[in-house]
Amino acid sequence: MGKRKKKSKPPPKKKMKPLDKTFFCPFCNHPDCVECLIDIKNLTATAKCWVCLEEFNTTANVLTEPVDVYSEWIDECERVNNVGNDEDN
């Protein structure tokens, strides 16, 4: 005698959306013009805009992704803007 077929199927696996590799520039506001390059050999990461040629350099490690480099750039821009606003008061 054979086994009965199982009626319930496991839920389908959710596909993860891949992380972005190009971003909008915080200076010229062009979409998809910032590219993040990571050099693991030298432990450096660079985010550079193709349009306005603005550039941000930071340190990297094996776990660093392009979105991490971009978010560090945005955080640094906000920090510099807040320091400038604090001096005006």
Buried (B, 14 or more C-beta within 10 A) or exposed (E): EEEEEEEEEEEEEEEEEEEBEEBBBBEBEEEEBBBBEBEEEEEBBBBBBEEBEBEBEBEBEEEBBBEBBBEBBEEEBEEEEEEEEEEEE
